[in-house]
């Protein structure tokens, strides 16, 4: 059922890109993605999921109507929907800057937050390795630039168009740098796409090739004569019915868009002070995740920890299960996967910062590896026990660091690591088929 949901969403998204019944496809995409993240539970607690759902519901009012609307010149998007998409873009930046100050994280205050940022994120990239080795002044300046952008420059959204265009280029260059140095799934691509709305048709026409500019101008200036002719030829009763239906649609749009604006504004205000605003409109939207509070990198992680699953037939010799995306082999360069999000690997990164009791995902994976569960094994790059399941499975914890320039030049390794101990209980399959614990965790608390 879940796979059918995913394939339906993929088909609808492709038709949306092809501009086939945009509003209908947006409804299908929204319903499929909301159903997916509801079923995924622990695998869908990411801010990027909320960003996509919020943008998706607003785009229902932004997209042109009709089965093949073309550029929608006869039905320009409502100003309210355009503003709410720009409002989401603004909140992602501004709220992210605000939480950095509100968290009182010492690293942001001491301008050291970026010193090990490229190494300690969920899935680094090989470009991030090189960025990590830039001098401290660069990382300190990056902290300052982050605050300037997130708390200052984004306010250009509310200034005249020339300021908005300048803001677009600054934010876009920034996002490209983030994408190159870290894998944050589709989050940065959402922010990039929303940022395009800071531009206007006049600017876009000025940068298009001349032949495209003429065709675009002709299409934009063509009045919707067909619709007018149909309206004039329709019986009076049909015309009145259409007018009533148009008024109903306008009222529904006004209510929903105002509702979303109120909920998102309340969430923004509550970040700073708990003003006694009505909460029921905000609570009512929570199941749909379309009115969210964002805040990226409020507290920076101070180390990179990796959970590794290992299997054994004798309890002495242990063989690791190779991951598809997480850092593991020391000589393997970290790669670029975004906008794809390997949610299993992401969740293990979060689990490595906490306790195995907080993340049952780890022990559940151990149990399934003891039976060579097909679905669990597909999350890994290979199965070191293809003939029969291992007798025991454990999860150990490593701390990883980027190698220095000299170490990489001498060994070819991108990483170095140190074993911290057993992260979760070692599980063993008894001859009767039951699961028992043979050893309890030994790894200490992380910073």
Secondary structure, 3 states (H helix, E strand, C coil): CHHHHHHHHHHHHHHHHCCCCHHHHHHHHHHHHHHHHHHHHHHHCCHHHHHHHHHHHHHHHHCCCCCCCCCCCCCCCCHHHHHHHHHHHHHHHHHHHHHHHHCCCHHHHCCCCCCCHHHHCCCECHHHHHHHCCCHHHHHHHHHHHHHHHHCHHHHHHCCHHHHHHHHHHHHHHHHHHHHHECCCCHHHHHHHHHHHHCCHHHHHHHCCHHHHHHHHHHHHCCCHHHHHHHHHCCHHHHHHHHHHHHHHHHHHHHHHHHHHHHHHHHHHHCCCCCCCCCHHHHHHHHHCCCCCCCCCCCCCCCEEEEEEEEECCCCCCEECCECCCCCCCCCCCCCCCCCCCHHHHHHHHHHCCCCCCCCHHHHHHHHHCCCCHHHHCCECCCCCCCCCCCEEEEEEEEEEECCHHHHHHHCCCEEEEEEEECCCEEEECCCCCEEEEECCCCCCCC
